[in-house]
């Protein structure tokens, strides 16, 4: 289905202003989980908006700019590794989504979320399985969240260059696991994730900022 047609069908059910919500970073071993909430205008269709994971980086950056220019409102929520370890990744994801939604200034009629509900938000919600492939609003949110998170991980690379965060963005690639094995986890690693803790370390402790 055309993702804009999906959103239009929701509007025809009586929900004029739609907020799409999605996250990036539930699976990585390091860094934050980032959520975005996006309200797209009814009259504008941005070509190419789709699941951010299926978009090449250059095109994703261009779409990111177009969404920011054309959206009626955008909110972003970021929850770091320490909080993820404290409350677990699911609760951290829901918190990031809550913060993204409450960061909006425009009132919305319905929230379309990729597969989740936000109990703390008292607005009509519709969880959509694989929503970033079905809804333009959710897909736009996935693009915003993905680009924001990738940029954060590139910044972390300058602090912790040993791990290659600029390339794998914290996901559990072979190179990343090898670097954890070689240097130990750094402050942005999710210590509650089994893959991080299962790595056999050469020494106890973690690396410094850029030693």
MDAnalysis code that builds the backbone (N, CA, C; Angstrom):
import MDAnalysis as mda
import numpy as np

u = mda.Universe.empty(633, n_residues=211, atom_resindex=np.repeat(np.arange(211), 3), trajectory=True)
u.add_TopologyAttr("name", ["N", "CA", "C"] * 211)
u.add_TopologyAttr("resid", np.arange(1, 212))
u.add_TopologyAttr("resname", ["UNK", "UNK", "UNK", "UNK", "UNK", "UNK", "UNK", "UNK", "UNK", "UNK", "UNK", "UNK", "UNK", "UNK", "UNK", "UNK", "UNK", "UNK", "UNK", "UNK", "UNK", "UNK", "UNK", "UNK", "UNK", "UNK", "UNK", "UNK", "UNK", "UNK", "UNK", "UNK", "UNK", "UNK", "UNK", "UNK", "UNK", "UNK", "UNK", "UNK", "UNK", "UNK", "UNK", "UNK", "UNK", "UNK", "UNK", "UNK", "UNK", "UNK", "UNK", "UNK", "UNK", "UNK", "UNK", "UNK", "UNK", "UNK", "UNK", "UNK", "UNK", "UNK", "UNK", "UNK", "UNK", "UNK", "UNK", "UNK", "UNK", "UNK", "UNK", "UNK", "UNK", "UNK", "UNK", "UNK", "UNK", "UNK", "UNK", "UNK", "UNK", "UNK", "UNK", "UNK", "UNK", "UNK", "UNK", "UNK", "UNK", "UNK", "UNK", "UNK", "UNK", "UNK", "UNK", "UNK", "UNK", "UNK", "UNK", "UNK", "UNK", "UNK", "UNK", "UNK", "UNK", "UNK", "UNK", "UNK", "UNK", "UNK", "UNK", "UNK", "UNK", "UNK", "UNK", "UNK", "UNK", "UNK", "UNK", "UNK", "UNK", "UNK", "UNK", "UNK", "UNK", "UNK", "UNK", "UNK", "UNK", "UNK", "UNK", "UNK", "UNK", "UNK", "UNK", "UNK", "UNK", "UNK", "UNK", "UNK", "UNK", "UNK", "UNK", "UNK", "UNK", "UNK", "UNK", "UNK", "UNK", "UNK", "UNK", "UNK", "UNK", "UNK", "UNK", "UNK", "UNK", "UNK", "UNK", "UNK", "UNK", "UNK", "UNK", "UNK", "UNK", "UNK", "UNK", "UNK", "UNK", "UNK", "UNK", "UNK", "UNK", "UNK", "UNK", "UNK", "UNK", "UNK", "UNK", "UNK", "UNK", "UNK", "UNK", "UNK", "UNK", "UNK", "UNK", "UNK", "UNK", "UNK", "UNK", "UNK", "UNK", "UNK", "UNK", "UNK", "UNK", "UNK", "UNK", "UNK", "UNK", "UNK", "UNK", "UNK", "UNK", "UNK", "UNK", "UNK", "UNK", "UNK", "UNK"])
u.atoms.positions = np.array([
    [0.834, -1.210, 0.000],
    [0.000, 0.000, 0.000],
    [0.861, 1.248, 0.000],
    [0.420, 2.262, -0.739],
    [1.057, 3.566, -0.705],
    [1.002, 4.081, 0.736],
    [2.160, 4.429, 1.332],
    [2.148, 4.867, 2.734],
    [1.309, 6.123, 2.978],
    [1.196, 6.958, 1.959],
    [0.340, 8.146, 2.100],
    [-1.129, 7.756, 2.050],
    [-1.449, 6.704, 1.289],
    [-2.824, 6.209, 1.243],
    [-3.223, 5.633, 2.599],
    [-2.276, 4.974, 3.281],
    [-2.544, 4.444, 4.619],
    [-2.934, 5.577, 5.555],
    [-2.146, 6.648, 5.547],
    [-2.437, 7.781, 6.430],
    [-3.754, 8.451, 6.051],
    [-4.025, 8.534, 4.762],
    [-5.268, 9.156, 4.321],
    [-6.477, 8.353, 4.784],
    [-6.338, 7.026, 4.796],
    [-7.432, 6.188, 5.293],
    [-7.697, 6.451, 6.769],
    [-6.634, 6.719, 7.533],
    [-6.794, 7.056, 8.950],
    [-7.522, 8.387, 9.087],
    [-7.188, 9.353, 8.236],
    [-7.871, 10.652, 8.281],
    [-9.358, 10.513, 7.958],
    [-9.672, 9.637, 7.042],
    [-11.075, 9.436, 6.667],
    [-11.872, 8.806, 7.805],
    [-11.177, 8.220, 8.771],
    [-11.843, 7.697, 9.962],
    [-12.096, 8.781, 10.998],
    [-11.721, 10.013, 10.654],
    [-12.016, 11.141, 11.529],
    [-10.833, 11.714, 12.279],
    [-9.626, 11.270, 11.958],
    [-8.421, 11.761, 12.643],
    [-7.638, 12.656, 11.682],
    [-7.869, 13.941, 11.770],
    [-7.296, 14.867, 10.800],
    [-5.789, 15.027, 10.973],
    [-5.339, 15.214, 12.205],
    [-3.910, 15.452, 12.471],
    [-3.290, 14.159, 12.990],
    [-2.336, 13.630, 12.228],
    [-1.701, 12.345, 12.545],
    [-0.258, 12.565, 12.986],
    [0.123, 11.911, 14.057],
    [1.523, 11.888, 14.480],
    [2.074, 10.478, 14.272],
    [3.146, 10.378, 13.516],
    [3.841, 9.104, 13.356],
    [5.001, 9.025, 14.329],
    [5.178, 7.869, 14.947],
    [6.242, 7.685, 15.952],
    [7.022, 6.412, 15.636],
    [8.338, 6.513, 15.703],
    [9.192, 5.341, 15.531],
    [10.500, 5.574, 16.256],
    [11.290, 4.503, 16.372],
    [12.563, 4.596, 17.090],
    [13.701, 4.041, 16.245],
    [14.903, 4.353, 16.685],
    [16.121, 3.768, 16.116],
    [17.035, 3.425, 17.276],
    [17.605, 2.211, 17.250],
    [18.601, 1.881, 18.257],
    [18.168, 0.942, 19.354],
    [17.145, 0.140, 19.133],
    [16.793, -0.849, 20.161],
    [17.798, -1.992, 20.198],
    [18.370, -2.341, 19.054],
    [19.218, -3.513, 18.964],
    [20.699, -3.343, 19.222],
    [21.276, -2.153, 19.058],
    [22.725, -1.995, 19.217],
    [23.219, -2.335, 20.622],
    [24.524, -2.551, 20.712],
    [25.167, -2.855, 21.993],
    [25.668, -1.601, 22.696],
    [25.600, -0.471, 22.010],
    [26.125, 0.773, 22.577],
    [25.304, 1.953, 22.090],
    [25.354, 3.039, 22.870],
    [24.691, 4.265, 22.476],
    [23.237, 4.332, 22.894],
    [22.577, 5.437, 22.564],
    [21.203, 5.661, 23.005],
    [20.180, 4.997, 22.107],
    [18.959, 4.937, 22.605],
    [17.808, 4.672, 21.748],
    [17.171, 6.035, 21.484],
    [16.818, 6.279, 20.233],
    [16.287, 7.575, 19.817],
    [14.912, 7.372, 19.198],
    [13.946, 8.171, 19.621],
    [12.610, 8.128, 19.045],
    [12.281, 9.479, 18.427],
    [11.438, 9.450, 17.414],
    [10.982, 10.682, 16.779],
    [9.472, 10.632, 16.611],
    [8.865, 11.799, 16.692],
    [7.437, 11.973, 16.433],
    [7.306, 13.032, 15.343],
    [6.562, 12.716, 14.294],
    [6.473, 13.607, 13.130],
    [5.020, 13.803, 12.735],
    [4.643, 15.051, 12.514],
    [3.330, 15.387, 11.963],
    [3.547, 15.925, 10.558],
    [3.122, 15.168, 9.561],
    [3.263, 15.596, 8.173],
    [2.013, 16.353, 7.722],
    [2.182, 17.330, 6.831],
    [1.010, 18.020, 6.293],
    [0.241, 17.118, 5.327],
    [-1.058, 17.285, 5.293],
    [-1.886, 16.446, 4.429],
    [-1.624, 16.721, 2.951],
    [-1.296, 17.960, 2.637],
    [-1.242, 18.390, 1.234],
    [0.112, 18.161, 0.569],
    [1.113, 17.735, 1.319],
    [2.457, 17.548, 0.748],
    [2.876, 16.090, 0.879],
    [3.381, 15.537, -0.232],
    [3.936, 14.189, -0.221],
    [5.420, 14.266, -0.558],
    [6.244, 13.757, 0.320],
    [7.693, 13.758, 0.107],
    [8.083, 12.453, -0.566],
    [8.548, 12.547, -1.788],
    [8.913, 11.339, -2.533],
    [10.047, 10.574, -1.843],
    [9.904, 9.284, -1.763],
    [10.974, 8.448, -1.227],
    [10.849, 8.102, 0.227],
    [9.870, 8.682, 0.928],
    [9.708, 8.371, 2.350],
    [9.275, 6.911, 2.502],
    [10.081, 6.146, 3.258],
    [9.832, 4.726, 3.487],
    [10.661, 4.285, 4.688],
    [10.660, 3.010, 4.969],
    [11.414, 2.456, 6.085],
    [12.871, 2.916, 6.004],
    [13.350, 3.596, 7.040],
    [14.691, 4.188, 7.017],
    [15.786, 3.147, 6.828],
    [15.546, 1.918, 7.284],
    [16.570, 0.876, 7.171],
    [16.814, 0.467, 5.726],
    [15.887, 0.797, 4.840],
    [16.002, 0.422, 3.435],
    [16.466, 1.587, 2.551],
    [16.887, 2.671, 3.179],
    [17.286, 3.870, 2.440],
    [18.792, 4.068, 2.560],
    [19.500, 4.236, 1.446],
    [20.943, 4.530, 1.508],
    [21.196, 5.804, 2.306],
    [22.367, 5.871, 2.943],
    [22.658, 6.973, 3.866],
    [22.494, 8.343, 3.219],
    [23.019, 8.522, 2.005],
    [22.930, 9.830, 1.357],
    [21.497, 10.258, 1.114],
    [20.683, 9.336, 0.619],
    [19.272, 9.641, 0.378],
    [18.547, 9.895, 1.696],
    [18.915, 9.136, 2.730],
    [18.288, 9.317, 4.037],
    [18.559, 10.711, 4.593],
    [19.775, 11.212, 4.417],
    [20.101, 12.564, 4.869],
    [19.274, 13.606, 4.116],
    [19.087, 13.400, 2.820],
    [18.282, 14.326, 2.027],
    [16.826, 14.306, 2.485],
    [16.286, 13.116, 2.702],
    [14.913, 13.009, 3.178],
    [14.763, 13.620, 4.566],
    [15.773, 13.443, 5.403],
    [15.783, 14.060, 6.735],
    [15.584, 15.570, 6.619],
    [16.329, 16.193, 5.717],
    [16.203, 17.646, 5.528],
    [14.831, 18.023, 5.001],
    [14.320, 17.253, 4.047],
    [13.012, 17.560, 3.472],
    [11.897, 17.411, 4.500],
    [12.014, 16.402, 5.351],
    [11.004, 16.221, 6.398],
    [11.035, 17.396, 7.366],
    [12.213, 17.818, 7.785],
    [12.315, 18.947, 8.714],
    [11.756, 20.219, 8.102],
    [11.951, 20.408, 6.810],
    [11.447, 21.611, 6.132],
    [9.929, 21.575, 6.015],
    [9.369, 20.420, 5.703],
    [7.950, 20.331, 5.362],
    [7.035, 19.902, 6.501],
    [7.558, 19.249, 7.503],
    [6.704, 18.748, 8.587],
    [6.053, 19.895, 9.355],
    [4.866, 19.640, 9.851],
    [4.190, 20.614, 10.698],
    [4.819, 20.664, 12.083],
    [5.367, 19.549, 12.508],
    [6.018, 19.493, 13.820],
    [6.870, 18.236, 13.898],
    [7.973, 18.319, 14.648],
    [8.874, 17.186, 14.864],
    [9.336, 17.202, 16.315],
    [9.274, 16.049, 16.962],
    [9.804, 15.915, 18.313],
    [10.786, 14.754, 18.357],
    [11.796, 14.865, 19.217],
    [12.813, 13.821, 19.345],
    [13.012, 13.500, 20.819],
    [13.111, 12.201, 21.126],
    [13.423, 11.764, 22.479],
    [14.645, 10.864, 22.467],
    [15.554, 11.082, 23.406],
    [16.814, 10.333, 23.455],
    [17.004, 9.767, 24.860],
    [17.248, 8.467, 24.947],
    [17.525, 7.825, 26.233],
    [18.848, 7.081, 26.108],
    [19.791, 7.422, 26.987],
    [21.148, 6.903, 26.894],
    [21.339, 5.520, 27.484],
    [22.545, 5.000, 27.310],
    [22.869, 3.629, 27.704],
    [22.691, 3.391, 29.203],
    [23.035, 4.367, 30.020],
    [22.920, 4.182, 31.479],
    [21.470, 3.956, 31.879],
    [20.557, 4.737, 31.281],
    [19.136, 4.571, 31.588],
    [18.598, 3.266, 31.001],
    [19.090, 2.901, 29.820],
    [18.700, 1.610, 29.228],
    [19.062, 0.467, 30.176],
    [20.263, 0.524, 30.735],
    [20.696, -0.511, 31.678],
    [19.845, -0.503, 32.947],
    [19.385, 0.661, 33.332],
    [18.627, 0.777, 34.586],
    [17.199, 0.250, 34.444],
    [16.545, 0.550, 33.309],
    [15.114, 0.222, 33.204],
    [14.797, -0.870, 32.190],
    [15.726, -1.246, 31.340],
    [15.648, -2.212, 30.233],
    [15.304, -1.482, 28.933],
    [15.605, -2.127, 27.816],
    [15.516, -1.460, 26.521],
    [14.076, -1.161, 26.118],
    [13.135, -2.025, 26.459],
    [11.742, -1.753, 26.091],
    [11.218, -0.517, 26.798],
    [11.436, -0.437, 28.108],
    [10.975, 0.736, 28.851],
    [11.700, 1.997, 28.397],
    [12.980, 1.862, 28.076],
    [13.733, 3.016, 27.584],
    [13.185, 3.488, 26.238],
    [12.802, 2.550, 25.391],
    [12.216, 2.899, 24.093],
    [10.897, 3.632, 24.280],
    [10.061, 3.130, 25.159],
    [8.773, 3.779, 25.432],
    [8.988, 5.171, 26.019],
    [9.995, 5.325, 26.898],
    [10.314, 6.633, 27.463],
    [10.774, 7.599, 26.368],
    [11.622, 7.130, 25.466],
    [12.083, 7.981, 24.367],
    [10.907, 8.408, 23.499],
    [9.975, 7.494, 23.227],
    [8.787, 7.840, 22.445],
    [7.906, 8.847, 23.178],
    [7.733, 8.628, 24.484],
    [6.975, 9.585, 25.309],
    [7.589, 10.980, 25.193],
    [8.903, 11.063, 25.326],
    [9.574, 12.362, 25.277],
    [9.462, 13.008, 23.898],
    [9.507, 12.181, 22.854],
    [9.356, 12.718, 21.498],
    [7.961, 13.306, 21.301],
    [6.952, 12.600, 21.780],
    [5.570, 13.055, 21.616],
    [5.308, 14.315, 22.432],
    [5.758, 14.324, 23.687],
    [5.517, 15.491, 24.541],
    [6.351, 16.689, 24.107],
    [7.335, 16.451, 23.255],
    [8.130, 17.554, 22.714],
    [7.459, 18.276, 21.562],
    [6.348, 17.748, 21.088],
    [5.614, 18.407, 20.009],
    [4.838, 19.607, 20.555],
    [4.721, 20.630, 19.757],
    [3.937, 21.799, 20.155],
    [2.536, 21.789, 19.552],
    [2.334, 21.042, 18.476],
    [1.054, 20.996, 17.789],
    [0.192, 19.860, 18.346],
    [-1.083, 20.120, 18.515],
    [-2.011, 19.116, 19.006],
    [-2.274, 18.072, 17.925],
    [-2.379, 16.814, 18.340],
    [-2.619, 15.730, 17.393],
    [-3.902, 14.991, 17.733],
    [-4.491, 14.341, 16.731],
    [-5.722, 13.590, 16.936],
    [-5.468, 12.107, 17.170],
    [-4.396, 11.592, 16.596],
    [-4.069, 10.171, 16.735],
    [-2.579, 9.964, 16.577],
    [-2.060, 8.990, 17.291],
    [-0.637, 8.634, 17.199],
    [-0.529, 7.259, 16.561],
    [0.193, 7.186, 15.457],
    [0.496, 5.913, 14.819],
    [1.894, 5.507, 15.245],
    [2.011, 4.332, 15.863],
    [3.289, 3.896, 16.430],
    [3.672, 2.550, 15.833],
    [4.943, 2.395, 15.568],
    [5.419, 1.127, 15.032],
    [5.385, 0.055, 16.118],
    [4.239, -0.628, 16.241],
    [4.066, -1.859, 17.030],
    [3.947, -1.671, 18.547],
    [4.026, -0.465, 19.069],
    [3.978, -0.265, 20.515],
    [2.826, 0.648, 20.927],
    [2.564, 0.689, 22.230],
    [1.682, 1.680, 22.838],
    [2.459, 2.430, 23.909],
    [2.098, 3.669, 24.127],
    [2.737, 4.496, 25.159],
    [1.702, 4.734, 26.254],
    [1.722, 3.969, 27.357],
    [0.682, 4.069, 28.383],
    [0.549, 5.457, 29.000],
    [1.659, 6.204, 29.047],
    [1.638, 7.516, 29.696],
    [1.026, 8.610, 28.829],
    [0.736, 8.325, 27.569],
    [0.166, 9.317, 26.653],
    [-1.329, 9.064, 26.515],
    [-2.134, 10.036, 26.897],
    [-3.589, 9.878, 26.878],
    [-4.172, 10.472, 25.592],
    [-3.689, 9.990, 24.472],
    [-4.172, 10.364, 23.148],
    [-4.463, 9.065, 22.413],
    [-5.451, 9.075, 21.535],
    [-5.760, 7.870, 20.771],
    [-4.510, 7.360, 20.064],
    [-4.236, 6.064, 20.217],
    [-3.047, 5.459, 19.626],
    [-3.423, 4.251, 18.784],
    [-2.681, 4.059, 17.717],
    [-2.892, 2.888, 16.857],
    [-1.546, 2.237, 16.588],
    [-1.235, 1.129, 17.271],
    [-0.002, 0.397, 16.948],
    [-0.128, -0.228, 15.560],
    [0.912, -0.096, 14.770],
    [0.905, -0.617, 13.410],
    [2.112, -1.543, 13.245],
    [1.862, -2.830, 13.062],
    [2.954, -3.778, 12.862],
    [3.672, -3.446, 11.557],
    [5.012, -3.356, 11.625],
    [5.819, -2.940, 10.474],
    [5.331, -1.604, 9.924],
    [5.024, -0.720, 10.859],
    [4.439, 0.566, 10.502],
    [5.309, 1.432, 9.615],
    [6.643, 1.284, 9.736],
    [7.518, 2.123, 8.911],
    [7.449, 1.738, 7.438],
    [6.863, 0.578, 7.142],
    [6.668, 0.170, 5.754],
    [5.245, 0.445, 5.273],
    [4.354, 0.866, 6.189],
    [2.952, 1.049, 5.830],
    [2.490, 2.500, 5.878],
    [2.984, 3.247, 6.850],
    [2.523, 4.617, 7.083],
    [3.610, 5.626, 6.759],
    [3.259, 6.658, 5.994],
    [4.222, 7.716, 5.670],
    [4.665, 8.459, 6.929],
    [3.726, 8.657, 7.850],
    [4.063, 9.386, 9.080],
    [5.051, 8.600, 9.934],
    [4.830, 7.297, 10.060],
    [5.763, 6.467, 10.826],
    [7.103, 6.382, 10.107],
    [7.078, 6.227, 8.785],
    [8.322, 6.158, 8.016],
    [9.130, 7.440, 8.170],
    [8.453, 8.588, 8.150],
    [9.156, 9.864, 8.345],
    [9.798, 9.917, 9.722],
    [9.080, 9.424, 10.738],
    [9.648, 9.389, 12.089],
    [10.853, 8.459, 12.143],
    [10.798, 7.346, 11.419],
    [11.922, 6.406, 11.422],
    [13.164, 7.050, 10.813],
    [12.961, 7.873, 9.787],
    [14.091, 8.564, 9.144],
    [14.713, 9.572, 10.101],
    [13.876, 10.369, 10.755],
    [14.395, 11.362, 11.710],
    [15.162, 10.665, 12.823],
    [14.582, 9.619, 13.401],
    [15.233, 8.920, 14.512],
    [16.552, 8.306, 14.078],
    [16.569, 7.689, 12.914],
    [17.775, 7.025, 12.426],
    [18.903, 8.024, 12.174],
    [18.604, 9.127, 11.521],
    [19.656, 10.110, 11.213],
    [20.178, 10.752, 12.489],
    [19.276, 11.113, 13.407],
    [19.718, 11.707, 14.680],
    [20.626, 10.739, 15.428],
    [20.212, 9.482, 15.497],
    [21.040, 8.507, 16.233],
    [22.383, 8.283, 15.550],
    [22.391, 8.149, 14.231],
    [23.654, 7.943, 13.519],
    [24.615, 9.098, 13.772],
    [24.095, 10.315, 13.788],
    [24.952, 11.484, 14.034],
    [25.517, 11.455, 15.452],
    [24.711, 11.023, 16.412],
    [25.190, 10.901, 17.782],
    [26.327, 9.887, 17.853],
    [26.173, 8.761, 17.160],
    [27.204, 7.730, 17.203],
    [28.492, 8.178, 16.526],
    [28.388, 8.997, 15.493],
    [29.588, 9.560, 14.867],
    [30.309, 10.478, 15.854],
    [29.535, 11.244, 16.631],
    [30.145, 12.100, 17.655],
    [30.832, 11.246, 18.727],
    [30.207, 10.146, 19.120],
    [30.821, 9.264, 20.111],
    [32.114, 8.645, 19.576],
    [32.188, 8.474, 18.268],
    [33.411, 7.915, 17.683],
    [34.612, 8.810, 17.992],
    [34.403, 10.107, 18.045],
    [35.520, 11.009, 18.340],
    [35.980, 10.869, 19.789],
    [35.083, 10.419, 20.674],
    [35.449, 10.201, 22.081],
    [36.039, 8.814, 22.305],
    [35.514, 7.828, 21.580],
    [35.938, 6.443, 21.765],
    [36.287, 5.835, 20.398],
    [37.382, 6.280, 19.810],
    [37.695, 5.879, 18.426],
    [38.061, 4.417, 18.248],
    [38.344, 3.718, 19.353],
    [38.751, 2.308, 19.257],
    [37.680, 1.422, 18.625],
    [36.411, 1.778, 18.783],
    [35.333, 0.837, 18.514],
    [34.729, 0.927, 17.104],
    [35.002, 2.007, 16.396],
    [34.446, 2.143, 15.049],
    [32.972, 2.502, 15.030],
    [32.522, 3.290, 16.017],
    [31.110, 3.666, 16.077],
    [30.641, 4.411, 14.831],
    [31.561, 5.085, 14.156],
    [31.174, 5.819, 12.950],
    [30.767, 4.890, 11.824],
    [31.186, 3.616, 11.911],
    [30.862, 2.662, 10.844],
    [29.664, 1.780, 11.212],
    [29.710, 1.133, 12.368],
    [28.637, 0.184, 12.704],
    [27.560, 0.774, 13.591],
    [27.773, 2.004, 14.090],
    [26.781, 2.731, 14.890],
    [26.378, 1.991, 16.167],
    [27.258, 1.115, 16.642],
    [26.998, 0.429, 17.902],
    [26.374, -0.942, 17.766],
    [26.044, -1.344, 16.549],
    [25.458, -2.671, 16.364],
    [26.519, -3.759, 16.576],
    [26.038, -4.976, 16.811],
    [26.936, -6.070, 17.201],
    [27.630, -6.744, 16.046],
    [28.359, -5.991, 15.268],
    [29.122, -6.571, 14.165],
    [30.332, -7.334, 14.713],
    [30.928, -8.142, 13.863],
    [32.118, -8.896, 14.284],
    [33.237, -7.944, 14.707],
    [33.433, -6.883, 13.926],
    [34.470, -5.908, 14.261],
    [34.195, -5.289, 15.625],
    [32.947, -4.909, 15.875],
    [32.594, -4.285, 17.153],
    [32.855, -5.243, 18.319],
    [32.435, -6.496, 18.179],
    [32.663, -7.470, 19.246],
    [34.157, -7.707, 19.469],
    [34.917, -7.713, 18.381],
    [36.372, -7.863, 18.518],
    [36.971, -6.695, 19.286],
    [36.464, -5.477, 19.034],
    [36.999, -4.298, 19.732],
    [36.625, -4.313, 21.213],
    [35.411, -4.782, 21.526],
    [35.041, -4.916, 22.940],
    [35.955, -5.940, 23.619],
    [36.220, -7.013, 22.909],
    [37.110, -8.053, 23.445],
    [38.518, -7.490, 23.675],
    [38.954, -6.618, 22.779],
    [40.309, -6.078, 22.865],
    [40.435, -4.990, 23.922],
    [39.429, -4.092, 23.990],
    [39.542, -2.917, 24.848],
    [38.614, -2.917, 26.057],
    [37.651, -3.855, 26.091],
    [36.641, -3.801, 27.128],
    [35.544, -2.806, 26.751],
    [34.418, -2.820, 27.462],
    [33.344, -1.873, 27.158],
    [33.712, -0.455, 27.589],
    [33.155, 0.515, 26.892],
    [33.354, 1.924, 27.247],
    [32.081, 2.452, 27.904],
    [32.042, 3.683, 28.358],
    [30.874, 4.188, 29.099],
    [29.556, 4.160, 28.346],
    [29.555, 4.124, 27.015],
    [28.276, 4.122, 26.310],
    [27.829, 2.718, 25.926],
    [28.574, 1.687, 26.328],
    [28.117, 0.327, 26.074],
    [26.992, -0.038, 27.042],
    [26.050, -0.839, 26.567],
    [24.912, -1.267, 27.363],
    [25.311, -2.513, 28.148],
    [25.677, -2.292, 29.391],
    [26.214, -3.387, 30.202],
    [25.171, -4.456, 30.502],
    [23.894, -4.121, 30.361],
    [22.837, -5.101, 30.619],
    [22.603, -6.028, 29.434],
    [23.251, -5.756, 28.300],
    [23.077, -6.597, 27.119],
    [24.025, -7.783, 27.200],
    [23.490, -8.959, 27.017],
    [24.252, -10.182, 27.210],
    [25.472, -10.256, 26.302],
    [25.342, -9.793, 25.062],
    [26.466, -9.870, 24.123],
    [27.655, -9.053, 24.606],
    [27.387, -7.949, 25.289],
    [28.474, -7.122, 25.818],
    [29.157, -7.854, 26.967],
    [28.369, -8.428, 27.856],
    [28.924, -9.049, 29.055],
    [29.530, -10.419, 28.764],
    [29.122, -11.065, 27.676],
    [29.644, -12.395, 27.360],
    [31.015, -12.367, 26.700],
    [31.426, -11.188, 26.225],
    [32.729, -11.086, 25.571],
    [33.829, -11.334, 26.593],
    [34.771, -12.170, 26.246],
    [35.899, -12.450, 27.139],
    [36.898, -11.309, 27.047],
    [37.057, -10.597, 28.147],
    [37.894, -9.406, 28.144],
    [39.336, -9.737, 28.517],
    [40.281, -8.961, 27.957],
    [41.684, -9.188, 28.296],
    [42.056, -8.629, 29.650],
    [41.218, -7.733, 30.185],
    [41.483, -7.130, 31.479],
    [40.155, -6.617, 32.017],
    [40.120, -6.291, 33.296],
    [38.912, -5.756, 33.895],
    [38.907, -4.245, 33.716],
    [37.713, -3.689, 33.659],
    [37.581, -2.252, 33.538],
    [37.214, -1.850, 32.133],
    [37.239, -0.550, 31.862],
    [36.849, -0.045, 30.552],
    [37.852, 0.997, 30.109],
    [37.811, 1.304, 28.817],
    [38.790, 2.243, 28.287],
    [38.439, 3.662, 28.678],
    [39.398, 4.539, 28.570],
    [39.174, 5.941, 28.822],
    [38.617, 6.635, 27.589],
    [38.638, 7.957, 27.602],
    [38.038, 8.728, 26.530],
    [38.734, 8.483, 25.215],
    [40.022, 8.544, 25.159],
    [40.686, 8.364, 23.870],
    [42.098, 7.809, 24.045],
    [42.255, 6.936, 25.040],
    [43.597, 6.427, 25.298],
    [43.982, 5.341, 24.313],
])
